[in-house]
Amino acid sequence: MSQAGLINDKYKSSDHDMNINYRGTRYEVRRLYGEEMAADLKKEQIQWIKQRSKDCGADAKHQPRTQAEKVCFIQQNNARMEEYFLWID
C-alpha cells in the first residue's frame, strides 16, 4: 500500500474513533452531570472542529483536502481524545 493510502486509512480510522469517543464521552457527561454539561460539551466540540479546520486547513465542510491536512487532523484527533477524559473528571 502506498503512503497516501496508509494516510487515508489512518485518517478515516482516526476520525471514526474520535467520533465514537466523543459520543461516548457526551453520554457519560450527560449521565454524570446532566444535560446542560452535555450541551456545553457539544458547543465546545463544534468550536474545536472549527479551530481544527483553521489550524490544519480544510474545506467548507471541515474535511481535509490534502495528505498534509489529513496528518494534521490525525494528530489533532489524538490529542482531542485525551482531552475527553477532562470532561468526565
PDB file with SEQRES, HELIX, SHEET and CRYST1 records, atoms N, CA, C and O in Angstrom:
SEQRES   1 A   89  MET SER GLN ALA GLY LEU ILE ASN ASP LYS TYR LYS SER          
SEQRES   2 A   89  SER ASP HIS ASP MET ASN ILE ASN TYR ARG GLY THR ARG          
SEQRES   3 A   89  TYR GLU VAL ARG ARG LEU TYR GLY GLU GLU MET ALA ALA          
SEQRES   4 A   89  ASP LEU LYS LYS GLU GLN ILE GLN TRP ILE LYS GLN ARG          
SEQRES   5 A   89  SER LYS ASP CYS GLY ALA ASP ALA LYS HIS GLN PRO ARG          
SEQRES   6 A   89  THR GLN ALA GLU LYS VAL CYS PHE ILE GLN GLN ASN ASN          
SEQRES   7 A   89  ALA ARG MET GLU GLU TYR PHE LEU TRP ILE ASP                  
HELIX    1 AA1 GLN A    3  TYR A   33  1                                  31    
HELIX    2 AA2 GLU A   35  CYS A   56  1                                  22    
HELIX    3 AA3 GLN A   67  ILE A   88  1                                  22    
CRYST1    1.000    1.000    1.000  90.00  90.00  90.00 P 1           1          
ATOM      1  N   MET A   1       0.851  -1.177   0.000  1.00  0.00           N  
ATOM      2  CA  MET A   1       0.000   0.000   0.000  1.00  0.00           C  
ATOM      3  C   MET A   1       0.893   1.235   0.000  1.00  0.00           C  
ATOM      4  O   MET A   1       1.947   1.256   0.637  1.00  0.00           O  
ATOM      5  N   SER A   2       0.467   2.240  -0.707  1.00  0.00           N  
ATOM      6  CA  SER A   2       1.240   3.471  -0.804  1.00  0.00           C  
ATOM      7  C   SER A   2       1.116   4.289   0.485  1.00  0.00           C  
ATOM      8  O   SER A   2       0.247   4.044   1.321  1.00  0.00           O  
ATOM      9  N   GLN A   3       2.002   5.252   0.613  1.00  0.00           N  
ATOM     10  CA  GLN A   3       1.959   6.136   1.784  1.00  0.00           C  
ATOM     11  C   GLN A   3       0.643   6.909   1.820  1.00  0.00           C  
ATOM     12  O   GLN A   3       0.054   7.081   2.887  1.00  0.00           O  
ATOM     13  N   ALA A   4       0.184   7.372   0.666  1.00  0.00           N  
ATOM     14  CA  ALA A   4      -1.085   8.094   0.611  1.00  0.00           C  
ATOM     15  C   ALA A   4      -2.236   7.199   1.070  1.00  0.00           C  
ATOM     16  O   ALA A   4      -3.134   7.651   1.781  1.00  0.00           O  
ATOM     17  N   GLY A   5      -2.207   5.943   0.667  1.00  0.00           N  
ATOM     18  CA  GLY A   5      -3.237   5.002   1.082  1.00  0.00           C  
ATOM     19  C   GLY A   5      -3.221   4.775   2.584  1.00  0.00           C  
ATOM     20  O   GLY A   5      -4.272   4.696   3.220  1.00  0.00           O  
ATOM     21  N   LEU A   6      -2.014   4.669   3.151  1.00  0.00           N  
ATOM     22  CA  LEU A   6      -1.888   4.500   4.597  1.00  0.00           C  
ATOM     23  C   LEU A   6      -2.420   5.714   5.349  1.00  0.00           C  
ATOM     24  O   LEU A   6      -3.116   5.578   6.355  1.00  0.00           O  
ATOM     25  N   ILE A   7      -2.086   6.895   4.854  1.00  0.00           N  
ATOM     26  CA  ILE A   7      -2.582   8.126   5.486  1.00  0.00           C  
ATOM     27  C   ILE A   7      -4.098   8.190   5.392  1.00  0.00           C  
ATOM     28  O   ILE A   7      -4.767   8.542   6.364  1.00  0.00           O  
ATOM     29  N   ASN A   8      -4.644   7.854   4.229  1.00  0.00           N  
ATOM     30  CA  ASN A   8      -6.104   7.867   4.065  1.00  0.00           C  
ATOM     31  C   ASN A   8      -6.775   6.917   5.047  1.00  0.00           C  
ATOM     32  O   ASN A   8      -7.768   7.272   5.681  1.00  0.00           O  
ATOM     33  N   ASP A   9      -6.229   5.701   5.171  1.00  0.00           N  
ATOM     34  CA  ASP A   9      -6.799   4.722   6.096  1.00  0.00           C  
ATOM     35  C   ASP A   9      -6.685   5.192   7.542  1.00  0.00           C  
ATOM     36  O   ASP A   9      -7.631   5.073   8.320  1.00  0.00           O  
ATOM     37  N   LYS A  10      -5.519   5.726   7.892  1.00  0.00           N  
ATOM     38  CA  LYS A  10      -5.305   6.210   9.258  1.00  0.00           C  
ATOM     39  C   LYS A  10      -6.238   7.380   9.565  1.00  0.00           C  
ATOM     40  O   LYS A  10      -6.778   7.470  10.667  1.00  0.00           O  
ATOM     41  N   TYR A  11      -6.429   8.274   8.597  1.00  0.00           N  
ATOM     42  CA  TYR A  11      -7.336   9.407   8.793  1.00  0.00           C  
ATOM     43  C   TYR A  11      -8.761   8.917   9.037  1.00  0.00           C  
ATOM     44  O   TYR A  11      -9.413   9.355   9.985  1.00  0.00           O  
ATOM     45  N   LYS A  12      -9.245   8.014   8.190  1.00  0.00           N  
ATOM     46  CA  LYS A  12     -10.610   7.500   8.352  1.00  0.00           C  
ATOM     47  C   LYS A  12     -10.777   6.842   9.712  1.00  0.00           C  
ATOM     48  O   LYS A  12     -11.777   7.059  10.396  1.00  0.00           O  
ATOM     49  N   SER A  13      -9.803   6.045  10.096  1.00  0.00           N  
ATOM     50  CA  SER A  13      -9.842   5.369  11.388  1.00  0.00           C  
ATOM     51  C   SER A  13      -9.808   6.374  12.541  1.00  0.00           C  
ATOM     52  O   SER A  13     -10.563   6.250  13.506  1.00  0.00           O  
ATOM     53  N   SER A  14      -8.939   7.353  12.430  1.00  0.00           N  
ATOM     54  CA  SER A  14      -8.793   8.372  13.473  1.00  0.00           C  
ATOM     55  C   SER A  14     -10.074   9.179  13.634  1.00  0.00           C  
ATOM     56  O   SER A  14     -10.532   9.408  14.754  1.00  0.00           O  
ATOM     57  N   ASP A  15     -10.647   9.605  12.531  1.00  0.00           N  
ATOM     58  CA  ASP A  15     -11.873  10.404  12.582  1.00  0.00           C  
ATOM     59  C   ASP A  15     -13.028   9.572  13.147  1.00  0.00           C  
ATOM     60  O   ASP A  15     -13.826  10.060  13.947  1.00  0.00           O  
ATOM     61  N   HIS A  16     -13.103   8.320  12.723  1.00  0.00           N  
ATOM     62  CA  HIS A  16     -14.147   7.417  13.218  1.00  0.00           C  
ATOM     63  C   HIS A  16     -13.990   7.202  14.731  1.00  0.00           C  
ATOM     64  O   HIS A  16     -14.965   7.285  15.478  1.00  0.00           O  
ATOM     65  N   ASP A  17     -12.764   6.926  15.171  1.00  0.00           N  
ATOM     66  CA  ASP A  17     -12.513   6.707  16.596  1.00  0.00           C  
ATOM     67  C   ASP A  17     -12.835   7.946  17.424  1.00  0.00           C  
ATOM     68  O   ASP A  17     -13.410   7.848  18.508  1.00  0.00           O  
ATOM     69  N   MET A  18     -12.459   9.121  16.899  1.00  0.00           N  
ATOM     70  CA  MET A  18     -12.742  10.354  17.629  1.00  0.00           C  
ATOM     71  C   MET A  18     -14.251  10.563  17.766  1.00  0.00           C  
ATOM     72  O   MET A  18     -14.722  10.964  18.830  1.00  0.00           O  
ATOM     73  N   ASN A  19     -15.002  10.301  16.721  1.00  0.00           N  
ATOM     74  CA  ASN A  19     -16.455  10.471  16.777  1.00  0.00           C  
ATOM     75  C   ASN A  19     -17.085   9.506  17.782  1.00  0.00           C  
ATOM     76  O   ASN A  19     -17.990   9.885  18.526  1.00  0.00           O  
ATOM     77  N   ILE A  20     -16.614   8.280  17.801  1.00  0.00           N  
ATOM     78  CA  ILE A  20     -17.124   7.307  18.772  1.00  0.00           C  
ATOM     79  C   ILE A  20     -16.785   7.754  20.188  1.00  0.00           C  
ATOM     80  O   ILE A  20     -17.635   7.703  21.077  1.00  0.00           O  
ATOM     81  N   ASN A  21     -15.541   8.191  20.401  1.00  0.00           N  
ATOM     82  CA  ASN A  21     -15.143   8.663  21.726  1.00  0.00           C  
ATOM     83  C   ASN A  21     -15.951   9.883  22.152  1.00  0.00           C  
ATOM     84  O   ASN A  21     -16.347   9.996  23.313  1.00  0.00           O  
ATOM     85  N   TYR A  22     -16.195  10.794  21.216  1.00  0.00           N  
ATOM     86  CA  TYR A  22     -16.996  11.981  21.531  1.00  0.00           C  
ATOM     87  C   TYR A  22     -18.395  11.573  21.980  1.00  0.00           C  
ATOM     88  O   TYR A  22     -18.884  12.054  23.002  1.00  0.00           O  
ATOM     89  N   ARG A  23     -19.034  10.696  21.227  1.00  0.00           N  
ATOM     90  CA  ARG A  23     -20.396  10.281  21.584  1.00  0.00           C  
ATOM     91  C   ARG A  23     -20.419   9.589  22.948  1.00  0.00           C  
ATOM     92  O   ARG A  23     -21.320   9.827  23.752  1.00  0.00           O  
ATOM     93  N   GLY A  24     -19.434   8.739  23.205  1.00  0.00           N  
ATOM     94  CA  GLY A  24     -19.356   8.062  24.496  1.00  0.00           C  
ATOM     95  C   GLY A  24     -19.117   9.038  25.632  1.00  0.00           C  
ATOM     96  O   GLY A  24     -19.722   8.924  26.698  1.00  0.00           O  
ATOM     97  N   THR A  25     -18.241   9.990  25.402  1.00  0.00           N  
ATOM     98  CA  THR A  25     -17.958  10.995  26.426  1.00  0.00           C  
ATOM     99  C   THR A  25     -19.188  11.850  26.677  1.00  0.00           C  
ATOM    100  O   THR A  25     -19.514  12.150  27.825  1.00  0.00           O  
ATOM    101  N   ARG A  26     -19.858  12.237  25.632  1.00  0.00           N  
ATOM    102  CA  ARG A  26     -21.058  13.061  25.792  1.00  0.00           C  
ATOM    103  C   ARG A  26     -22.134  12.295  26.575  1.00  0.00           C  
ATOM    104  O   ARG A  26     -22.825  12.873  27.414  1.00  0.00           O  
ATOM    105  N   TYR A  27     -22.270  11.019  26.303  1.00  0.00           N  
ATOM    106  CA  TYR A  27     -23.219  10.193  27.033  1.00  0.00           C  
ATOM    107  C   TYR A  27     -22.848  10.158  28.522  1.00  0.00           C  
ATOM    108  O   TYR A  27     -23.709  10.329  29.386  1.00  0.00           O  
ATOM    109  N   GLU A  28     -21.570   9.937  28.810  1.00  0.00           N  
ATOM    110  CA  GLU A  28     -21.124   9.875  30.205  1.00  0.00           C  
ATOM    111  C   GLU A  28     -21.286  11.216  30.905  1.00  0.00           C  
ATOM    112  O   GLU A  28     -21.696  11.258  32.065  1.00  0.00           O  
ATOM    113  N   VAL A  29     -20.977  12.297  30.231  1.00  0.00           N  
ATOM    114  CA  VAL A  29     -21.151  13.632  30.814  1.00  0.00           C  
ATOM    115  C   VAL A  29     -22.627  13.863  31.116  1.00  0.00           C  
ATOM    116  O   VAL A  29     -22.967  14.377  32.182  1.00  0.00           O  
ATOM    117  N   ARG A  30     -23.499  13.492  30.197  1.00  0.00           N  
ATOM    118  CA  ARG A  30     -24.942  13.638  30.408  1.00  0.00           C  
ATOM    119  C   ARG A  30     -25.396  12.809  31.615  1.00  0.00           C  
ATOM    120  O   ARG A  30     -26.168  13.276  32.452  1.00  0.00           O  
ATOM    121  N   ARG A  31     -24.907  11.593  31.682  1.00  0.00           N  
ATOM    122  CA  ARG A  31     -25.286  10.692  32.769  1.00  0.00           C  
ATOM    123  C   ARG A  31     -24.782  11.191  34.127  1.00  0.00           C  
ATOM    124  O   ARG A  31     -25.511  11.155  35.118  1.00  0.00           O  
ATOM    125  N   LEU A  32     -23.547  11.652  34.163  1.00  0.00           N  
ATOM    126  CA  LEU A  32     -22.937  12.063  35.429  1.00  0.00           C  
ATOM    127  C   LEU A  32     -23.288  13.481  35.859  1.00  0.00           C  
ATOM    128  O   LEU A  32     -23.455  13.755  37.048  1.00  0.00           O  
ATOM    129  N   TYR A  33     -23.399  14.394  34.869  1.00  0.00           N  
ATOM    130  CA  TYR A  33     -23.520  15.815  35.208  1.00  0.00           C  
ATOM    131  C   TYR A  33     -24.767  16.500  34.665  1.00  0.00           C  
ATOM    132  O   TYR A  33     -25.050  17.643  35.023  1.00  0.00           O  
ATOM    133  N   GLY A  34     -25.503  15.825  33.821  1.00  0.00           N  
ATOM    134  CA  GLY A  34     -26.748  16.391  33.328  1.00  0.00           C  
ATOM    135  C   GLY A  34     -26.662  16.934  31.913  1.00  0.00           C  
ATOM    136  O   GLY A  34     -25.597  17.024  31.303  1.00  0.00           O  
ATOM    137  N   GLU A  35     -27.840  17.289  31.427  1.00  0.00           N  
ATOM    138  CA  GLU A  35     -27.997  17.728  30.044  1.00  0.00           C  
ATOM    139  C   GLU A  35     -27.257  19.034  29.752  1.00  0.00           C  
ATOM    140  O   GLU A  35     -26.729  19.215  28.654  1.00  0.00           O  
ATOM    141  N   GLU A  36     -27.216  19.931  30.714  1.00  0.00           N  
ATOM    142  CA  GLU A  36     -26.560  21.224  30.488  1.00  0.00           C  
ATOM    143  C   GLU A  36     -25.066  21.052  30.210  1.00  0.00           C  
ATOM    144  O   GLU A  36     -24.524  21.688  29.307  1.00  0.00           O  
ATOM    145  N   MET A  37     -24.402  20.191  30.988  1.00  0.00           N  
ATOM    146  CA  MET A  37     -22.976  19.942  30.744  1.00  0.00           C  
ATOM    147  C   MET A  37     -22.772  19.242  29.403  1.00  0.00           C  
ATOM    148  O   MET A  37     -21.803  19.526  28.699  1.00  0.00           O  
ATOM    149  N   ALA A  38     -23.675  18.334  29.045  1.00  0.00           N  
ATOM    150  CA  ALA A  38     -23.568  17.652  27.753  1.00  0.00           C  
ATOM    151  C   ALA A  38     -23.723  18.666  26.620  1.00  0.00           C  
ATOM    152  O   ALA A  38     -23.039  18.569  25.601  1.00  0.00           O  
ATOM    153  N   ALA A  39     -24.603  19.620  26.791  1.00  0.00           N  
ATOM    154  CA  ALA A  39     -24.779  20.676  25.786  1.00  0.00           C  
ATOM    155  C   ALA A  39     -23.525  21.546  25.703  1.00  0.00           C  
ATOM    156  O   ALA A  39     -23.128  21.972  24.618  1.00  0.00           O  
ATOM    157  N   ASP A  40     -22.909  21.805  26.848  1.00  0.00           N  
ATOM    158  CA  ASP A  40     -21.659  22.569  26.850  1.00  0.00           C  
ATOM    159  C   ASP A  40     -20.563  21.830  26.098  1.00  0.00           C  
ATOM    160  O   ASP A  40     -19.796  22.438  25.350  1.00  0.00           O  
ATOM    161  N   LEU A  41     -20.488  20.509  26.297  1.00  0.00           N  
ATOM    162  CA  LEU A  41     -19.507  19.706  25.575  1.00  0.00           C  
ATOM    163  C   LEU A  41     -19.763  19.782  24.076  1.00  0.00           C  
ATOM    164  O   LEU A  41     -18.823  19.909  23.292  1.00  0.00           O  
ATOM    165  N   LYS A  42     -21.011  19.705  23.678  1.00  0.00           N  
ATOM    166  CA  LYS A  42     -21.337  19.774  22.246  1.00  0.00           C  
ATOM    167  C   LYS A  42     -20.916  21.123  21.658  1.00  0.00           C  
ATOM    168  O   LYS A  42     -20.336  21.172  20.573  1.00  0.00           O  
ATOM    169  N   LYS A  43     -21.202  22.211  22.364  1.00  0.00           N  
ATOM    170  CA  LYS A  43     -20.793  23.539  21.883  1.00  0.00           C  
ATOM    171  C   LYS A  43     -19.280  23.626  21.767  1.00  0.00           C  
ATOM    172  O   LYS A  43     -18.749  24.154  20.790  1.00  0.00           O  
ATOM    173  N   GLU A  44     -18.594  23.103  22.772  1.00  0.00           N  
ATOM    174  CA  GLU A  44     -17.138  23.139  22.774  1.00  0.00           C  
ATOM    175  C   GLU A  44     -16.575  22.286  21.647  1.00  0.00           C  
ATOM    176  O   GLU A  44     -15.572  22.646  21.032  1.00  0.00           O  
ATOM    177  N   GLN A  45     -17.217  21.162  21.377  1.00  0.00           N  
ATOM    178  CA  GLN A  45     -16.778  20.285  20.287  1.00  0.00           C  
ATOM    179  C   GLN A  45     -16.928  20.977  18.938  1.00  0.00           C  
ATOM    180  O   GLN A  45     -16.051  20.860  18.082  1.00  0.00           O  
ATOM    181  N   ILE A  46     -18.010  21.683  18.744  1.00  0.00           N  
ATOM    182  CA  ILE A  46     -18.223  22.411  17.482  1.00  0.00           C  
ATOM    183  C   ILE A  46     -17.133  23.463  17.296  1.00  0.00           C  
ATOM    184  O   ILE A  46     -16.589  23.617  16.202  1.00  0.00           O  
ATOM    185  N   GLN A  47     -16.819  24.184  18.366  1.00  0.00           N  
ATOM    186  CA  GLN A  47     -15.755  25.189  18.294  1.00  0.00           C  
ATOM    187  C   GLN A  47     -14.407  24.526  18.017  1.00  0.00           C  
ATOM    188  O   GLN A  47     -13.592  25.057  17.262  1.00  0.00           O  
ATOM    189  N   TRP A  48     -14.176  23.367  18.628  1.00  0.00           N  
ATOM    190  CA  TRP A  48     -12.929  22.655  18.406  1.00  0.00           C  
ATOM    191  C   TRP A  48     -12.808  22.233  16.943  1.00  0.00           C  
ATOM    192  O   TRP A  48     -11.733  22.351  16.354  1.00  0.00           O  
ATOM    193  N   ILE A  49     -13.888  21.748  16.356  1.00  0.00           N  
ATOM    194  CA  ILE A  49     -13.871  21.337  14.945  1.00  0.00           C  
ATOM    195  C   ILE A  49     -13.533  22.522  14.044  1.00  0.00           C  
ATOM    196  O   ILE A  49     -12.743  22.393  13.109  1.00  0.00           O  
ATOM    197  N   LYS A  50     -14.133  23.668  14.328  1.00  0.00           N  
ATOM    198  CA  LYS A  50     -13.834  24.868  13.535  1.00  0.00           C  
ATOM    199  C   LYS A  50     -12.372  25.268  13.678  1.00  0.00           C  
ATOM    200  O   LYS A  50     -11.724  25.627  12.695  1.00  0.00           O  
ATOM    201  N   GLN A  51     -11.853  25.205  14.903  1.00  0.00           N  
ATOM    202  CA  GLN A  51     -10.459  25.569  15.133  1.00  0.00           C  
ATOM    203  C   GLN A  51      -9.515  24.569  14.475  1.00  0.00           C  
ATOM    204  O   GLN A  51      -8.486  24.960  13.923  1.00  0.00           O  
ATOM    205  N   ARG A  52      -9.857  23.280  14.529  1.00  0.00           N  
ATOM    206  CA  ARG A  52      -9.035  22.265  13.870  1.00  0.00           C  
ATOM    207  C   ARG A  52      -8.951  22.559  12.375  1.00  0.00           C  
ATOM    208  O   ARG A  52      -7.888  22.423  11.769  1.00  0.00           O  
ATOM    209  N   SER A  53     -10.073  22.962  11.787  1.00  0.00           N  
ATOM    210  CA  SER A  53     -10.084  23.289  10.362  1.00  0.00           C  
ATOM    211  C   SER A  53      -9.182  24.483  10.065  1.00  0.00           C  
ATOM    212  O   SER A  53      -8.487  24.502   9.049  1.00  0.00           O  
ATOM    213  N   LYS A  54      -9.193  25.476  10.949  1.00  0.00           N  
ATOM    214  CA  LYS A  54      -8.311  26.636  10.755  1.00  0.00           C  
ATOM    215  C   LYS A  54      -6.853  26.241  10.920  1.00  0.00           C  
ATOM    216  O   LYS A  54      -5.995  26.658  10.143  1.00  0.00           O  
ATOM    217  N   ASP A  55      -6.579  25.431  11.942  1.00  0.00           N  
ATOM    218  CA  ASP A  55      -5.197  25.039  12.225  1.00  0.00           C  
ATOM    219  C   ASP A  55      -4.614  24.137  11.147  1.00  0.00           C  
ATOM    220  O   ASP A  55      -3.451  24.287  10.771  1.00  0.00           O  
ATOM    221  N   CYS A  56      -5.411  23.210  10.654  1.00  0.00           N  
ATOM    222  CA  CYS A  56      -4.913  22.203   9.718  1.00  0.00           C  
ATOM    223  C   CYS A  56      -5.210  22.531   8.266  1.00  0.00           C  
ATOM    224  O   CYS A  56      -4.492  22.087   7.369  1.00  0.00           O  
ATOM    225  N   GLY A  57      -6.247  23.293   8.030  1.00  0.00           N  
ATOM    226  CA  GLY A  57      -6.732  23.520   6.681  1.00  0.00           C  
ATOM    227  C   GLY A  57      -7.835  22.517   6.385  1.00  0.00           C  
ATOM    228  O   GLY A  57      -7.721  21.345   6.745  1.00  0.00           O  
ATOM    229  N   ALA A  58      -8.878  22.956   5.748  1.00  0.00           N  
ATOM    230  CA  ALA A  58      -9.998  22.074   5.428  1.00  0.00           C  
ATOM    231  C   ALA A  58     -10.918  22.791   4.448  1.00  0.00           C  
ATOM    232  O   ALA A  58     -10.793  23.992   4.207  1.00  0.00           O  
ATOM    233  N   ASP A  59     -11.840  22.023   3.895  1.00  0.00           N  
ATOM    234  CA  ASP A  59     -12.826  22.623   3.004  1.00  0.00           C  
ATOM    235  C   ASP A  59     -13.967  23.225   3.822  1.00  0.00           C  
ATOM    236  O   ASP A  59     -13.914  23.245   5.051  1.00  0.00           O  
ATOM    237  N   ALA A  60     -14.983  23.707   3.142  1.00  0.00           N  
ATOM    238  CA  ALA A  60     -16.105  24.362   3.823  1.00  0.00           C  
ATOM    239  C   ALA A  60     -16.873  23.407   4.739  1.00  0.00           C  
ATOM    240  O   ALA A  60     -17.565  23.855   5.653  1.00  0.00           O  
ATOM    241  N   LYS A  61     -16.759  22.103   4.505  1.00  0.00           N  
ATOM    242  CA  LYS A  61     -17.442  21.112   5.340  1.00  0.00           C  
ATOM    243  C   LYS A  61     -16.514  20.560   6.424  1.00  0.00           C  
ATOM    244  O   LYS A  61     -16.816  19.543   7.049  1.00  0.00           O  
ATOM    245  N   HIS A  62     -15.383  21.239   6.642  1.00  0.00           N  
ATOM    246  CA  HIS A  62     -14.399  20.861   7.667  1.00  0.00           C  
ATOM    247  C   HIS A  62     -13.761  19.503   7.392  1.00  0.00           C  
ATOM    248  O   HIS A  62     -13.459  18.749   8.318  1.00  0.00           O  
ATOM    249  N   GLN A  63     -13.562  19.200   6.117  1.00  0.00           N  
ATOM    250  CA  GLN A  63     -12.909  17.959   5.706  1.00  0.00           C  
ATOM    251  C   GLN A  63     -11.533  18.292   5.132  1.00  0.00           C  
ATOM    252  O   GLN A  63     -11.396  19.260   4.385  1.00  0.00           O  
ATOM    253  N   PRO A  64     -10.515  17.504   5.471  1.00  0.00           N  
ATOM    254  CA  PRO A  64      -9.178  17.761   4.928  1.00  0.00           C  
ATOM    255  C   PRO A  64      -9.150  17.492   3.426  1.00  0.00           C  
ATOM    256  O   PRO A  64      -9.849  16.616   2.917  1.00  0.00           O  
ATOM    257  N   ARG A  65      -8.317  18.275   2.732  1.00  0.00           N  
ATOM    258  CA  ARG A  65      -8.227  18.137   1.282  1.00  0.00           C  
ATOM    259  C   ARG A  65      -6.929  17.489   0.836  1.00  0.00           C  
ATOM    260  O   ARG A  65      -6.883  16.858  -0.220  1.00  0.00           O  
ATOM    261  N   THR A  66      -5.880  17.635   1.622  1.00  0.00           N  
ATOM    262  CA  THR A  66      -4.563  17.127   1.224  1.00  0.00           C  
ATOM    263  C   THR A  66      -4.067  16.094   2.231  1.00  0.00           C  
ATOM    264  O   THR A  66      -4.631  15.938   3.314  1.00  0.00           O  
ATOM    265  N   GLN A  67      -3.012  15.402   1.856  1.00  0.00           N  
ATOM    266  CA  GLN A  67      -2.410  14.433   2.763  1.00  0.00           C  
ATOM    267  C   GLN A  67      -1.859  15.128   4.013  1.00  0.00           C  
ATOM    268  O   GLN A  67      -1.983  14.604   5.120  1.00  0.00           O  
ATOM    269  N   ALA A  68      -1.259  16.293   3.837  1.00  0.00           N  
ATOM    270  CA  ALA A  68      -0.724  17.042   4.987  1.00  0.00           C  
ATOM    271  C   ALA A  68      -1.851  17.434   5.940  1.00  0.00           C  
ATOM    272  O   ALA A  68      -1.694  17.349   7.158  1.00  0.00           O  
ATOM    273  N   GLU A  69      -2.966  17.854   5.397  1.00  0.00           N  
ATOM    274  CA  GLU A  69      -4.118  18.200   6.241  1.00  0.00           C  
ATOM    275  C   GLU A  69      -4.628  16.967   6.980  1.00  0.00           C  
ATOM    276  O   GLU A  69      -5.010  17.062   8.146  1.00  0.00           O  
ATOM    277  N   LYS A  70      -4.638  15.823   6.324  1.00  0.00           N  
ATOM    278  CA  LYS A  70      -5.093  14.594   6.978  1.00  0.00           C  
ATOM    279  C   LYS A  70      -4.163  14.215   8.125  1.00  0.00           C  
ATOM    280  O   LYS A  70      -4.629  13.799   9.186  1.00  0.00           O  
ATOM    281  N   VAL A  71      -2.871  14.351   7.928  1.00  0.00           N  
ATOM    282  CA  VAL A  71      -1.912  14.066   9.001  1.00  0.00           C  
ATOM    283  C   VAL A  71      -2.155  15.003  10.171  1.00  0.00           C  
ATOM    284  O   VAL A  71      -2.140  14.564  11.321  1.00  0.00           O  
ATOM    285  N   CYS A  72      -2.378  16.276   9.905  1.00  0.00           N  
ATOM    286  CA  CYS A  72      -2.682  17.242  10.955  1.00  0.00           C  
ATOM    287  C   CYS A  72      -3.965  16.854  11.687  1.00  0.00           C  
ATOM    288  O   CYS A  72      -4.017  16.916  12.915  1.00  0.00           O  
ATOM    289  N   PHE A  73      -4.990  16.459  10.956  1.00  0.00           N  
ATOM    290  CA  PHE A  73      -6.246  16.019  11.575  1.00  0.00           C  
ATOM    291  C   PHE A  73      -6.006  14.821  12.488  1.00  0.00           C  
ATOM    292  O   PHE A  73      -6.550  14.766  13.591  1.00  0.00           O  
ATOM    293  N   ILE A  74      -5.207  13.871  12.045  1.00  0.00           N  
ATOM    294  CA  ILE A  74      -4.910  12.692  12.855  1.00  0.00           C  
ATOM    295  C   ILE A  74      -4.273  13.121  14.167  1.00  0.00           C  
ATOM    296  O   ILE A  74      -4.661  12.647  15.235  1.00  0.00           O  
ATOM    297  N   GLN A  75      -3.311  14.003  14.091  1.00  0.00           N  
ATOM    298  CA  GLN A  75      -2.635  14.478  15.307  1.00  0.00           C  
ATOM    299  C   GLN A  75      -3.607  15.219  16.221  1.00  0.00           C  
ATOM    300  O   GLN A  75      -3.608  15.004  17.433  1.00  0.00           O  
ATOM    301  N   GLN A  76      -4.422  16.080  15.650  1.00  0.00           N  
ATOM    302  CA  GLN A  76      -5.395  16.837  16.441  1.00  0.00           C  
ATOM    303  C   GLN A  76      -6.435  15.905  17.067  1.00  0.00           C  
ATOM    304  O   GLN A  76      -6.821  16.090  18.222  1.00  0.00           O  
ATOM    305  N   ASN A  77      -6.887  14.908  16.309  1.00  0.00           N  
ATOM    306  CA  ASN A  77      -7.870  13.954  16.831  1.00  0.00           C  
ATOM    307  C   ASN A  77      -7.308  13.194  18.026  1.00  0.00           C  
ATOM    308  O   ASN A  77      -7.996  13.013  19.031  1.00  0.00           O  
ATOM    309  N   ASN A  78      -6.054  12.746  17.917  1.00  0.00           N  
ATOM    310  CA  ASN A  78      -5.441  12.004  19.015  1.00  0.00           C  
ATOM    311  C   ASN A  78      -5.360  12.853  20.276  1.00  0.00           C  
ATOM    312  O   ASN A  78      -5.651  12.373  21.371  1.00  0.00           O  
ATOM    313  N   ALA A  79      -4.969  14.098  20.124  1.00  0.00           N  
ATOM    314  CA  ALA A  79      -4.887  14.998  21.279  1.00  0.00           C  
ATOM    315  C   ALA A  79      -6.279  15.251  21.852  1.00  0.00           C  
ATOM    316  O   ALA A  79      -6.449  15.306  23.070  1.00  0.00           O  
ATOM    317  N   ARG A  80      -7.254  15.401  20.998  1.00  0.00           N  
ATOM    318  CA  ARG A  80      -8.622  15.674  21.445  1.00  0.00           C  
ATOM    319  C   ARG A  80      -9.184  14.511  22.256  1.00  0.00           C  
ATOM    320  O   ARG A  80      -9.849  14.729  23.269  1.00  0.00           O  
ATOM    321  N   MET A  81      -8.924  13.287  21.824  1.00  0.00           N  
ATOM    322  CA  MET A  81      -9.451  12.135  22.546  1.00  0.00           C  
ATOM    323  C   MET A  81      -8.904  12.091  23.974  1.00  0.00           C  
ATOM    324  O   MET A  81      -9.599  11.657  24.892  1.00  0.00           O  
ATOM    325  N   GLU A  82      -7.684  12.529  24.156  1.00  0.00           N  
ATOM    326  CA  GLU A  82      -7.126  12.598  25.503  1.00  0.00           C  
ATOM    327  C   GLU A  82      -7.843  13.654  26.341  1.00  0.00           C  
ATOM    328  O   GLU A  82      -7.992  13.482  27.551  1.00  0.00           O  
ATOM    329  N   GLU A  83      -8.287  14.741  25.718  1.00  0.00           N  
ATOM    330  CA  GLU A  83      -8.980  15.819  26.422  1.00  0.00           C  
ATOM    331  C   GLU A  83     -10.376  15.390  26.907  1.00  0.00           C  
ATOM    332  O   GLU A  83     -10.898  15.976  27.856  1.00  0.00           O  
ATOM    333  N   TYR A  84     -10.973  14.401  26.286  1.00  0.00           N  
ATOM    334  CA  TYR A  84     -12.313  13.985  26.687  1.00  0.00           C  
ATOM    335  C   TYR A  84     -12.349  13.523  28.144  1.00  0.00           C  
ATOM    336  O   TYR A  84     -13.360  13.686  28.827  1.00  0.00           O  
ATOM    337  N   PHE A  85     -11.251  12.953  28.608  1.00  0.00           N  
ATOM    338  CA  PHE A  85     -11.226  12.485  29.995  1.00  0.00           C  
ATOM    339  C   PHE A  85     -11.413  13.642  30.977  1.00  0.00           C  
ATOM    340  O   PHE A  85     -11.935  13.448  32.075  1.00  0.00           O  
ATOM    341  N   LEU A  86     -10.990  14.834  30.586  1.00  0.00           N  
ATOM    342  CA  LEU A  86     -11.146  16.002  31.456  1.00  0.00           C  
ATOM    343  C   LEU A  86     -12.614  16.347  31.653  1.00  0.00           C  
ATOM    344  O   LEU A  86     -12.993  16.880  32.696  1.00  0.00           O  
ATOM    345  N   TRP A  87     -13.439  16.048  30.664  1.00  0.00           N  
ATOM    346  CA  TRP A  87     -14.860  16.343  30.788  1.00  0.00           C  
ATOM    347  C   TRP A  87     -15.540  15.410  31.773  1.00  0.00           C  
ATOM    348  O   TRP A  87     -16.533  15.778  32.402  1.00  0.00           O  
ATOM    349  N   ILE A  88     -15.013  14.216  31.907  1.00  0.00           N  
ATOM    350  CA  ILE A  88     -15.630  13.248  32.827  1.00  0.00           C  
ATOM    351  C   ILE A  88     -15.110  13.454  34.238  1.00  0.00           C  
ATOM    352  O   ILE A  88     -15.855  13.305  35.207  1.00  0.00           O  
ATOM    353  N   ASP A  89     -13.823  13.798  34.359  1.00  0.00           N  
ATOM    354  CA  ASP A  89     -13.251  14.030  35.696  1.00  0.00           C  
ATOM    355  C   ASP A  89     -13.710  15.354  36.155  1.00  0.00           C  
ATOM    356  O   ASP A  89     -13.362  15.780  37.257  1.00  0.00           O  
TER     357      ASP A  89                                                      
END                                                                             
